[in-house]
């Protein structure tokens, strides 16, 4: 059995032109501007195993709907010039795309937040050595993604694939093709 190393990429580009970050430090430095959800320890001093990617630091990946709640919340509507990327080759094992943001706002630090229950769960496998014992299965979760309403029928941002195409869920990874 030969070693299996998936293609690895950062989950977002460093700018609206799609250029990759030069290092993990550069990515974490930019995400340091987020008001919450910092990796490894969140703003309230508790362990946080993920990162928050919002319009505050990565506006070129933000995608707005045309809904009244979002117009009220956002200072400007975002076009989604770049997509969130899957961090490694893998298989989509679960996903949900909600129609629009939840109508009830959540009060957080003096702001109204509208929640999206859209998510994608991806299963990955890596085997750094030739023996199967070196293999590791791990998962990545992408949550609070833009709802269905954010994707137009005329195509996705930047003239890429249609917003209704499940291929948008995995820029780097491979789609398993299962319902």
ChimeraX commands (.cxc) that place a marker at each C-alpha (Angstrom):
marker #1 position 0.00,0.00,0.00 radius 0.5
marker #1 position 1.42,3.39,-0.95 radius 0.5
marker #1 position 1.28,6.62,1.01 radius 0.5
marker #1 position -1.79,8.80,0.43 radius 0.5
marker #1 position -1.45,12.53,0.97 radius 0.5
marker #1 position -4.45,14.72,0.10 radius 0.5
marker #1 position -4.10,18.11,-1.53 radius 0.5
marker #1 position -4.20,20.67,1.28 radius 0.5
marker #1 position -5.21,24.33,0.90 radius 0.5
marker #1 position -6.19,27.27,3.08 radius 0.5
marker #1 position -9.97,27.67,3.47 radius 0.5
marker #1 position -9.98,31.20,2.04 radius 0.5
marker #1 position -7.79,33.20,-0.36 radius 0.5
marker #1 position -5.74,36.14,0.88 radius 0.5
marker #1 position -7.51,38.66,-1.37 radius 0.5
marker #1 position -10.40,39.12,-3.79 radius 0.5
marker #1 position -8.18,37.99,-6.69 radius 0.5
marker #1 position -7.92,34.49,-5.21 radius 0.5
marker #1 position -4.24,34.47,-4.26 radius 0.5
marker #1 position -3.28,31.93,-1.59 radius 0.5
marker #1 position -1.90,32.95,1.78 radius 0.5
marker #1 position 1.89,32.64,1.96 radius 0.5
marker #1 position 1.79,30.94,5.38 radius 0.5
marker #1 position -0.53,29.83,8.16 radius 0.5
marker #1 position 0.81,32.74,10.22 radius 0.5
marker #1 position -0.39,35.20,7.55 radius 0.5
marker #1 position -3.87,33.63,7.62 radius 0.5
marker #1 position -4.07,33.64,11.43 radius 0.5
marker #1 position -2.79,37.22,11.55 radius 0.5
marker #1 position -5.60,38.36,9.26 radius 0.5
marker #1 position -8.21,36.36,11.20 radius 0.5
marker #1 position -6.93,38.00,14.40 radius 0.5
marker #1 position -9.21,40.90,13.49 radius 0.5
marker #1 position -12.32,38.79,14.14 radius 0.5
marker #1 position -14.33,39.79,17.21 radius 0.5
marker #1 position -14.82,36.15,18.28 radius 0.5
marker #1 position -13.98,32.58,17.32 radius 0.5
marker #1 position -10.22,32.78,17.47 radius 0.5
marker #1 position -8.20,29.55,17.22 radius 0.5
marker #1 position -7.13,27.93,19.78 radius 0.5
marker #1 position -8.59,30.10,22.53 radius 0.5
marker #1 position -11.71,32.17,21.90 radius 0.5
marker #1 position -12.37,35.74,23.00 radius 0.5
marker #1 position -13.97,34.48,26.22 radius 0.5
marker #1 position -10.90,32.44,27.20 radius 0.5
marker #1 position -12.34,29.03,26.31 radius 0.5
marker #1 position -10.90,26.41,23.96 radius 0.5
marker #1 position -12.10,26.96,20.39 radius 0.5
marker #1 position -11.05,24.41,17.78 radius 0.5
marker #1 position -12.19,26.38,14.77 radius 0.5
marker #1 position -11.87,29.76,13.11 radius 0.5
marker #1 position -14.49,32.37,12.25 radius 0.5
marker #1 position -14.31,33.79,8.76 radius 0.5
marker #1 position -16.59,36.80,8.36 radius 0.5
marker #1 position -16.95,39.99,6.38 radius 0.5
marker #1 position -14.89,41.73,9.09 radius 0.5
marker #1 position -11.63,40.17,7.87 radius 0.5
marker #1 position -12.35,38.30,4.61 radius 0.5
marker #1 position -15.10,40.35,2.88 radius 0.5
marker #1 position -14.33,38.84,-0.56 radius 0.5
marker #1 position -15.76,35.51,0.67 radius 0.5
marker #1 position -18.92,37.03,2.18 radius 0.5
marker #1 position -22.09,36.42,0.18 radius 0.5
marker #1 position -25.30,38.34,0.85 radius 0.5
marker #1 position -28.93,37.58,0.18 radius 0.5
marker #1 position -31.41,40.21,-0.87 radius 0.5
marker #1 position -33.56,39.65,2.24 radius 0.5
marker #1 position -34.86,42.45,4.45 radius 0.5
marker #1 position -33.27,41.05,7.65 radius 0.5
marker #1 position -29.84,41.00,6.01 radius 0.5
marker #1 position -30.25,44.45,4.49 radius 0.5
marker #1 position -31.01,45.69,8.00 radius 0.5
marker #1 position -27.97,43.91,9.45 radius 0.5
marker #1 position -25.34,44.53,6.74 radius 0.5
marker #1 position -23.80,47.87,6.04 radius 0.5
marker #1 position -23.29,46.73,2.47 radius 0.5
marker #1 position -24.31,43.66,0.51 radius 0.5
marker #1 position -21.47,41.31,-0.35 radius 0.5
marker #1 position -20.96,39.72,-3.76 radius 0.5
marker #1 position -18.94,36.66,-2.78 radius 0.5
marker #1 position -16.03,37.38,-5.11 radius 0.5
marker #1 position -14.28,34.22,-3.85 radius 0.5
marker #1 position -15.52,30.95,-2.37 radius 0.5
marker #1 position -14.73,29.23,0.90 radius 0.5
marker #1 position -12.51,26.28,-0.03 radius 0.5
marker #1 position -12.39,22.77,1.33 radius 0.5
marker #1 position -9.09,22.43,3.21 radius 0.5
marker #1 position -8.25,18.94,1.89 radius 0.5
marker #1 position -9.37,16.35,-0.64 radius 0.5
marker #1 position -12.24,14.42,0.84 radius 0.5
marker #1 position -15.80,13.20,0.65 radius 0.5
marker #1 position -18.89,15.22,1.55 radius 0.5
marker #1 position -20.70,13.06,4.11 radius 0.5
marker #1 position -23.42,15.50,5.23 radius 0.5
marker #1 position -24.70,18.89,4.16 radius 0.5
marker #1 position -27.65,21.20,4.57 radius 0.5
marker #1 position -28.50,24.40,2.73 radius 0.5
marker #1 position -31.19,26.50,4.41 radius 0.5
marker #1 position -33.45,28.68,2.25 radius 0.5
marker #1 position -32.62,31.97,3.96 radius 0.5
marker #1 position -31.31,33.32,7.23 radius 0.5
marker #1 position -33.40,32.55,10.30 radius 0.5
marker #1 position -35.95,35.33,10.77 radius 0.5
marker #1 position -35.32,35.79,14.50 radius 0.5
marker #1 position -32.16,37.75,15.20 radius 0.5
marker #1 position -29.81,36.73,18.01 radius 0.5
marker #1 position -28.54,39.57,20.19 radius 0.5
marker #1 position -24.73,39.34,20.51 radius 0.5
marker #1 position -22.52,42.08,21.90 radius 0.5
marker #1 position -25.01,44.79,21.04 radius 0.5
marker #1 position -25.62,43.60,17.47 radius 0.5
marker #1 position -28.36,41.62,15.77 radius 0.5
marker #1 position -27.04,38.44,14.19 radius 0.5
marker #1 position -29.00,36.37,11.71 radius 0.5
marker #1 position -28.11,32.69,11.78 radius 0.5
marker #1 position -27.68,30.33,8.87 radius 0.5
marker #1 position -27.98,26.62,9.56 radius 0.5
marker #1 position -26.25,25.72,6.28 radius 0.5
marker #1 position -23.23,23.45,6.69 radius 0.5
marker #1 position -20.98,20.93,4.94 radius 0.5
marker #1 position -19.20,18.06,6.74 radius 0.5
marker #1 position -16.25,16.57,4.85 radius 0.5
marker #1 position -14.44,13.31,5.65 radius 0.5
marker #1 position -10.72,13.15,4.87 radius 0.5
marker #1 position -8.17,10.35,4.93 radius 0.5
marker #1 position -4.41,10.73,5.12 radius 0.5
marker #1 position -1.79,7.99,5.14 radius 0.5
marker #1 position 1.69,9.51,5.41 radius 0.5
marker #1 position 3.60,6.20,5.28 radius 0.5
marker #1 position 3.28,3.05,3.19 radius 0.5
marker #1 position 1.62,1.04,5.98 radius 0.5
marker #1 position -2.12,1.25,6.73 radius 0.5
marker #1 position -1.42,1.78,10.45 radius 0.5
marker #1 position -0.16,5.28,9.65 radius 0.5
marker #1 position -3.57,6.23,8.25 radius 0.5
marker #1 position -5.86,8.77,9.87 radius 0.5
marker #1 position -9.46,9.68,9.11 radius 0.5
marker #1 position -10.51,13.19,10.13 radius 0.5
marker #1 position -13.39,15.55,9.44 radius 0.5
marker #1 position -13.75,19.26,8.71 radius 0.5
marker #1 position -16.97,21.16,9.35 radius 0.5
marker #1 position -17.94,24.31,7.48 radius 0.5
marker #1 position -20.93,25.88,9.22 radius 0.5
marker #1 position -23.07,29.01,9.07 radius 0.5
marker #1 position -22.54,29.11,5.30 radius 0.5
marker #1 position -24.56,31.39,3.03 radius 0.5
marker #1 position -28.16,30.23,2.56 radius 0.5
marker #1 position -29.76,29.18,-0.73 radius 0.5
marker #1 position -31.17,32.70,-1.21 radius 0.5
marker #1 position -27.64,34.09,-1.61 radius 0.5
marker #1 position -27.05,32.14,-4.82 radius 0.5
marker #1 position -28.61,33.68,-7.90 radius 0.5
marker #1 position -30.07,31.75,-10.81 radius 0.5
marker #1 position -27.85,33.54,-13.33 radius 0.5
marker #1 position -24.65,32.02,-12.02 radius 0.5
marker #1 position -22.20,32.34,-9.22 radius 0.5
marker #1 position -19.94,35.28,-8.42 radius 0.5
marker #1 position -17.11,35.89,-10.85 radius 0.5
marker #1 position -18.79,33.92,-13.64 radius 0.5
marker #1 position -17.91,30.60,-12.02 radius 0.5
marker #1 position -20.23,27.59,-11.77 radius 0.5
marker #1 position -23.92,28.08,-11.08 radius 0.5
marker #1 position -24.76,28.85,-7.47 radius 0.5
marker #1 position -27.10,25.86,-7.47 radius 0.5
marker #1 position -24.26,23.45,-8.34 radius 0.5
marker #1 position -23.20,21.19,-5.43 radius 0.5
marker #1 position -19.65,21.41,-6.80 radius 0.5
marker #1 position -19.42,24.81,-5.10 radius 0.5
marker #1 position -19.31,22.98,-1.79 radius 0.5
marker #1 position -15.82,21.65,-2.40 radius 0.5
marker #1 position -13.36,23.73,-4.37 radius 0.5
marker #1 position -10.42,21.52,-3.41 radius 0.5
marker #1 position -12.04,18.24,-2.35 radius 0.5
marker #1 position -13.71,15.53,-4.42 radius 0.5
marker #1 position -17.49,15.10,-4.31 radius 0.5
marker #1 position -18.62,11.58,-3.40 radius 0.5
marker #1 position -21.73,11.76,-5.58 radius 0.5
marker #1 position -24.00,10.30,-2.92 radius 0.5
marker #1 position -27.45,11.76,-2.17 radius 0.5
marker link #1:1,2 radius 0.2
marker link #1:2,3 radius 0.2
marker link #1:3,4 radius 0.2
marker link #1:4,5 radius 0.2
marker link #1:5,6 radius 0.2
marker link #1:6,7 radius 0.2
marker link #1:7,8 radius 0.2
marker link #1:8,9 radius 0.2
marker link #1:9,10 radius 0.2
marker link #1:10,11 radius 0.2
marker link #1:11,12 radius 0.2
marker link #1:12,13 radius 0.2
marker link #1:13,14 radius 0.2
marker link #1:14,15 radius 0.2
marker link #1:15,16 radius 0.2
marker link #1:16,17 radius 0.2
marker link #1:17,18 radius 0.2
marker link #1:18,19 radius 0.2
marker link #1:19,20 radius 0.2
marker link #1:20,21 radius 0.2
marker link #1:21,22 radius 0.2
marker link #1:22,23 radius 0.2
marker link #1:23,24 radius 0.2
marker link #1:24,25 radius 0.2
marker link #1:25,26 radius 0.2
marker link #1:26,27 radius 0.2
marker link #1:27,28 radius 0.2
marker link #1:28,29 radius 0.2
marker link #1:29,30 radius 0.2
marker link #1:30,31 radius 0.2
marker link #1:31,32 radius 0.2
marker link #1:32,33 radius 0.2
marker link #1:33,34 radius 0.2
marker link #1:34,35 radius 0.2
marker link #1:35,36 radius 0.2
marker link #1:36,37 radius 0.2
marker link #1:37,38 radius 0.2
marker link #1:38,39 radius 0.2
marker link #1:39,40 radius 0.2
marker link #1:40,41 radius 0.2
marker link #1:41,42 radius 0.2
marker link #1:42,43 radius 0.2
marker link #1:43,44 radius 0.2
marker link #1:44,45 radius 0.2
marker link #1:45,46 radius 0.2
marker link #1:46,47 radius 0.2
marker link #1:47,48 radius 0.2
marker link #1:48,49 radius 0.2
marker link #1:49,50 radius 0.2
marker link #1:50,51 radius 0.2
marker link #1:51,52 radius 0.2
marker link #1:52,53 radius 0.2
marker link #1:53,54 radius 0.2
marker link #1:54,55 radius 0.2
marker link #1:55,56 radius 0.2
marker link #1:56,57 radius 0.2
marker link #1:57,58 radius 0.2
marker link #1:58,59 radius 0.2
marker link #1:59,60 radius 0.2
marker link #1:60,61 radius 0.2
marker link #1:61,62 radius 0.2
marker link #1:62,63 radius 0.2
marker link #1:63,64 radius 0.2
marker link #1:64,65 radius 0.2
marker link #1:65,66 radius 0.2
marker link #1:66,67 radius 0.2
marker link #1:67,68 radius 0.2
marker link #1:68,69 radius 0.2
marker link #1:69,70 radius 0.2
marker link #1:70,71 radius 0.2
marker link #1:71,72 radius 0.2
marker link #1:72,73 radius 0.2
marker link #1:73,74 radius 0.2
marker link #1:74,75 radius 0.2
marker link #1:75,76 radius 0.2
marker link #1:76,77 radius 0.2
marker link #1:77,78 radius 0.2
marker link #1:78,79 radius 0.2
marker link #1:79,80 radius 0.2
marker link #1:80,81 radius 0.2
marker link #1:81,82 radius 0.2
marker link #1:82,83 radius 0.2
marker link #1:83,84 radius 0.2
marker link #1:84,85 radius 0.2
marker link #1:85,86 radius 0.2
marker link #1:86,87 radius 0.2
marker link #1:87,88 radius 0.2
marker link #1:88,89 radius 0.2
marker link #1:89,90 radius 0.2
marker link #1:90,91 radius 0.2
marker link #1:91,92 radius 0.2
marker link #1:92,93 radius 0.2
marker link #1:93,94 radius 0.2
marker link #1:94,95 radius 0.2
marker link #1:95,96 radius 0.2
marker link #1:96,97 radius 0.2
marker link #1:97,98 radius 0.2
marker link #1:98,99 radius 0.2
marker link #1:99,100 radius 0.2
marker link #1:100,101 radius 0.2
marker link #1:101,102 radius 0.2
marker link #1:102,103 radius 0.2
marker link #1:103,104 radius 0.2
marker link #1:104,105 radius 0.2
marker link #1:105,106 radius 0.2
marker link #1:106,107 radius 0.2
marker link #1:107,108 radius 0.2
marker link #1:108,109 radius 0.2
marker link #1:109,110 radius 0.2
marker link #1:110,111 radius 0.2
marker link #1:111,112 radius 0.2
marker link #1:112,113 radius 0.2
marker link #1:113,114 radius 0.2
marker link #1:114,115 radius 0.2
marker link #1:115,116 radius 0.2
marker link #1:116,117 radius 0.2
marker link #1:117,118 radius 0.2
marker link #1:118,119 radius 0.2
marker link #1:119,120 radius 0.2
marker link #1:120,121 radius 0.2
marker link #1:121,122 radius 0.2
marker link #1:122,123 radius 0.2
marker link #1:123,124 radius 0.2
marker link #1:124,125 radius 0.2
marker link #1:125,126 radius 0.2
marker link #1:126,127 radius 0.2
marker link #1:127,128 radius 0.2
marker link #1:128,129 radius 0.2
marker link #1:129,130 radius 0.2
marker link #1:130,131 radius 0.2
marker link #1:131,132 radius 0.2
marker link #1:132,133 radius 0.2
marker link #1:133,134 radius 0.2
marker link #1:134,135 radius 0.2
marker link #1:135,136 radius 0.2
marker link #1:136,137 radius 0.2
marker link #1:137,138 radius 0.2
marker link #1:138,139 radius 0.2
marker link #1:139,140 radius 0.2
marker link #1:140,141 radius 0.2
marker link #1:141,142 radius 0.2
marker link #1:142,143 radius 0.2
marker link #1:143,144 radius 0.2
marker link #1:144,145 radius 0.2
marker link #1:145,146 radius 0.2
marker link #1:146,147 radius 0.2
marker link #1:147,148 radius 0.2
marker link #1:148,149 radius 0.2
marker link #1:149,150 radius 0.2
marker link #1:150,151 radius 0.2
marker link #1:151,152 radius 0.2
marker link #1:152,153 radius 0.2
marker link #1:153,154 radius 0.2
marker link #1:154,155 radius 0.2
marker link #1:155,156 radius 0.2
marker link #1:156,157 radius 0.2
marker link #1:157,158 radius 0.2
marker link #1:158,159 radius 0.2
marker link #1:159,160 radius 0.2
marker link #1:160,161 radius 0.2
marker link #1:161,162 radius 0.2
marker link #1:162,163 radius 0.2
marker link #1:163,164 radius 0.2
marker link #1:164,165 radius 0.2
marker link #1:165,166 radius 0.2
marker link #1:166,167 radius 0.2
marker link #1:167,168 radius 0.2
marker link #1:168,169 radius 0.2
marker link #1:169,170 radius 0.2
marker link #1:170,171 radius 0.2
marker link #1:171,172 radius 0.2
marker link #1:172,173 radius 0.2
marker link #1:173,174 radius 0.2
marker link #1:174,175 radius 0.2
marker link #1:175,176 radius 0.2
marker link #1:176,177 radius 0.2
marker link #1:177,178 radius 0.2
marker link #1:178,179 radius 0.2
view
